[in-house]
Amino acid sequence: MTIQPAKLSDPAVRAFVSAVNAHDREAFLSLLTPDATMADDGSDRDLAEWIDREIFSSHGHMEVDNESNGGRVLLARYSNDTWGEMRTKWQFVVEDDGRISRFETGQA
């Protein structure tokens, strides 16, 4: 059963999923710390290049199936125009100011 983004527990993660699904790059970037990092399938990636390729230019979309660790770990069906749909795991590090300093994703 899908968890609607508005029902996700962690405010930063909730805003992240909402920004991805709305294709709102400005809102997405406002959620990240200036030095934010990310990894895909265990390898660190260039954040700006990755989000452009995997989210914004390819119409990325997340359907969250499960959350844990206070909402900072998600199991989701992620889809985009490049890869189609796949089951993915997302983990987030959220700082005290409520911004995301790191996220990791990969196939689940």
Secondary structure by P-SEA (a helix, b strand, c coil): ccccccccccaaaaaaaaaaaaccaaaaaaaccccccccccccccaaaaaaaaccccccccccccccccccccccccccccccccccbbbbbbbcccccccbbbbccc
